[in-house]
């Protein structure tokens, strides 16, 4: 009879330790691995003004690999001889790979909708894709570096002047 009590007591402690380990796994939630951030940019000139805002969210699959989505809005006002304004909006899919602590490789597919008005008349209304590959230096929550648009065509691109652009990202 004592053997049965000892066996039951041993099974109770084993099962309770298994459930306590299982509850530790349940405490880890999806949102714990999500980082939020993005970028903000203002460019001012005598004949040109730019405002850009791009919030994003990343999911960290591991310490090395992250994947996320971003929204983007850009407002451009050209005050030169041909006055025009552009409202550019869209989104992108981001992927980051950090093989060592301070170096990050990035890829980003961006699709932006251009709506340009020249003298209050709709002139251009089109979509423009971009596929960026980049290299960034990471320190704390800030990443800064360069990215290159492999789809960049100077004759067709109406948003950016060059395929090579600087990038500044801040994530929490």
C-alpha positions in Angstrom: 0.0 0.0 0.0 2.8 2.4 0.8 4.3 1.7 -2.6 1.1 2.9 -4.3 1.2 6.1 -2.2 4.8 6.7 -3.1 4.1 5.9 -6.8 1.1 8.3 -6.8 3.1 11.0 -5.1 6.0 10.6 -7.6 3.5 10.8 -10.5 1.9 13.9 -9.0 5.3 15.7 -8.8 6.3 14.6 -12.3 3.0 15.7 -13.8 3.0 19.0 -11.9 6.6 19.7 -13.1 5.5 19.0 -16.7 2.6 21.3 -16.5 4.7 24.1 -15.0 7.2 23.7 -17.9 4.2 23.9 -20.3 2.9 27.0 -18.7 6.3 28.7 -19.2 5.9 28.0 -22.9 2.4 29.5 -22.9 3.6 32.7 -21.4 5.6 33.6 -24.5 3.3 35.5 -26.8 3.5 36.5 -30.5 3.6 40.2 -29.6 6.8 39.7 -27.5 8.8 39.2 -30.7 7.2 42.2 -32.6 9.1 45.5 -32.9 7.5 48.7 -34.1 9.2 51.7 -35.6 9.9 53.2 -39.0 11.2 56.5 -40.4 10.3 60.1 -40.8 11.9 62.6 -43.1 11.6 66.3 -44.0 13.5 67.9 -46.8 13.3 71.6 -47.4 14.8 73.7 -50.2 14.0 77.1 -51.9 12.0 75.4 -54.7 11.4 71.9 -53.3 9.8 70.5 -50.1 9.4 66.9 -49.1 7.7 65.2 -46.1 7.9 61.4 -45.6 6.5 59.1 -43.0 6.8 55.3 -42.9 5.6 53.3 -39.9 6.5 49.6 -39.8 6.3 46.5 -37.7 8.8 43.6 -37.7 8.6 40.1 -36.3 11.9 38.7 -35.0 12.0 35.0 -35.9 15.5 34.8 -34.2 18.3 37.1 -33.2 19.5 37.1 -36.8 16.3 37.1 -39.0 13.4 39.5 -39.0 10.5 40.0 -41.4 7.9 42.9 -41.5 5.5 45.2 -43.2 5.7 49.0 -43.7 3.3 51.7 -44.9 4.7 54.8 -46.6 3.5 58.3 -47.4 5.5 61.0 -49.2 4.3 64.5 -50.0 6.4 66.5 -52.5 5.8 70.1 -53.4 7.8 71.6 -56.3 7.8 75.4 -56.3 9.9 75.9 -59.5 8.6 77.2 -62.8 6.2 74.3 -63.2 4.4 74.1 -59.9 3.3 70.6 -58.9 2.5 68.5 -55.9 2.8 64.8 -55.5 1.1 62.5 -53.0 2.9 59.2 -52.9 1.6 56.3 -50.8 2.1 52.6 -50.6 3.7 49.8 -48.7 6.6 47.4 -48.5 7.7 44.0 -47.3 11.0 44.1 -45.3 13.5 41.3 -44.4 16.5 41.8 -42.3 19.5 39.4 -41.7 22.0 40.2 -39.0 24.9 37.8 -39.1 26.9 39.7 -36.5 25.9 42.2 -33.9 26.4 45.5 -35.7 25.9 44.6 -39.4 22.5 44.0 -41.0 21.6 43.0 -44.5 18.2 44.2 -45.7 15.9 43.5 -48.6 12.7 45.5 -49.2 10.1 45.3 -51.9 8.2 48.6 -52.1 5.2 49.5 -54.2 4.3 53.2 -54.3 1.3 54.9 -55.9 2.1 58.3 -57.5 -0.6 60.9 -57.8 1.0 64.1 -59.2 -0.9 67.3 -59.8 0.5 70.0 -62.1 -1.3 73.3 -61.7 -4.2 71.6 -60.0 -4.7 69.1 -62.8 -4.1 65.3 -62.4 -1.1 64.6 -64.6 0.4 61.3 -63.4 -1.4 58.5 -61.6 0.7 55.3 -61.6 2.3 52.6 -59.5 6.0 52.3 -59.2 7.8 49.2 -57.8 11.2 49.1 -56.1 13.3 46.2 -54.9 16.1 47.3 -52.5 19.1 45.4 -51.2 21.0 47.2 -48.4 23.7 47.1 -45.9 23.3 48.8 -42.5 25.2 49.5 -39.4 23.1 48.8 -36.3 23.6 50.4 -32.9 20.9 49.9 -30.2 17.6 50.6 -31.8 19.0 52.7 -34.7 20.1 51.2 -38.1 21.8 53.4 -40.8 23.2 52.5 -44.1 22.7 52.4 -47.9 20.3 50.6 -50.0 20.2 50.1 -53.8 17.1 49.6 -56.0 17.9 46.8 -58.4 14.7 47.7 -60.5 15.8 51.4 -60.8 15.4 52.8 -64.3 16.2 56.5 -64.6 13.9 56.9 -67.6 10.9 55.4 -65.8 11.4 56.3 -62.2 9.6 59.5 -61.3 10.0 59.4 -57.5 13.7 59.0 -56.9 16.7 60.5 -58.7 19.1 57.6 -58.0 18.9 53.9 -57.3 21.2 54.4 -54.3 19.6 55.9 -51.2 20.5 56.3 -47.6 18.4 54.5 -45.0 17.7 55.4 -41.3 15.5 53.0 -39.3 14.5 53.2 -35.7 12.7 50.2 -34.0 11.6 49.6 -30.4 
